[in-house]
Amino acid sequence: MLEVLAVISPIFALIALGYVAGRLGWLPENASSGLAVFSFTLAIPAMLFRSMVVADLPESEPYRIWGAYFGAAFGTWLLAAVLTAIYLRRPAADGVSIGMSAGFANVVMIGIPLCLVAFGPESAATSAIIVALHSPLLWLMASLHLLLVGSDRDTSLGSAMCQVFRDIAGNTIIVAIVAGLLWRQTELGLHPQLDQIVQMLAKAAIPSALVSLGLSLVGFRIAGQLPTLSMIVVLKLIMMPLCAWYLASEVFELPALEVGVITVFAAMPTGANAYLFAAKHGRATNSASGAVALGTLLSMTTAAATIYLLNQG
C-alpha cells in the first residue's frame, strides 16, 4: 500500500500545488481557466492522438469496454437518483444532478494520469476509448433524465440530441482520438519532427491538467448537506468502482489491463462537469460543488486502495 501511495503521490501533489497557488494568490483567478483550455484543447488531445497512432490497441472490442464502464456509471447514477427520493427525500429533479455527481468521474484530469503512472503507456488506448464517449454520453443521460422527471420542459429530445452532436464535433479530445485512429489506418506513422512536437505538447498534458484542477478547487465549497455528500461520495468512490470491476472482470471477462483502467476510472472523484450541469439547471448546485471538492480530497486514499487491490488480484 505504501508503494502504491508513493507512486501516485506526485499526481495529488500537483493538484495540491495548484490549490495552494490559487489560495495564496500566486496565480491570478483566471489562470485555472487558461490552463484548462490549454490542457483540453492542445496538450491532452496531442497525447491521445499520439497514443491512437503508435500505441497497441486494446485486445477487446470497444463495446465490451464501454459496457463495463458505462454499465457501472448508469447503475450508480440510477441508484443515486432512487436514494435521493427515498432516503434524502429531495425532489426528483435534484436526483439528476446528484445522480450525475455519483456517476460522472474525473477521468481526464485525474484518471488518465493515474492510469499512466499505475499501468504505463499501454493504458492510454483503453483510456481513450472510454474518454471518447464519456462526456457526450453522460451529458445526454443527464438531459434525458431531466426530461423524464419533467424539470426541463423547454428542451425536447431532438434539441438535446443536437446539442450532444454539436458538443462532440467541437470537442478537441474526441476529434484527436478519431483523427489518431484514422491516421493509424494509413500506416504512415508520424514524421520524426512532427512526433517531437506532439510529444512536447503531450508531456505538458498531465501537469497542466492537475495544476488547473487544483486551482479550480479553490472555488468549490464543502459546507452542510452531510447526508447528501456522504451518499454521493460512497457511491462514487466505492460503489461505482466495485460495479465496474465486477462487470469488467466477471461479466465481460476483459484482460487485466483493461479491468484495471476501467476500475480506476470508475474510482475517480466527481468531475467538474457534474457541477457545471447542476449550475446550468439550478438543481442541487451546492451538492455537486461539495461532491467535487470532497471527492477529490478523499480520492488519494481510495485511488491508492483501488490500485493496491487490483495489484493483489
RAUR-V617234 format. One line per field, one symbol per residue. phi: phi as a letter, one per 40 degrees, with the letter a starting at -180 (. if undefined). Layout:
BEGIN
phi->???
END
This chain:
BEGIN
phi->.cccdcccdcccccccccccccccgcbccccccccccdcccbccdcccdccccbcccdcccdccccccccccccccdccccccdccccfbdcccccccccccbbcccccbccdcccccbgccccccdccccdbdccccccdccccccccgcbccbcccccccccccccccccccdccccccccdccfcgbddcccccccccccccccccccccdcccdccbbagfdcccccccccccbccccccccccccccfccdccdcccccdccccdccccccccccbgbfccccccccccccccccccccccccccccc
END
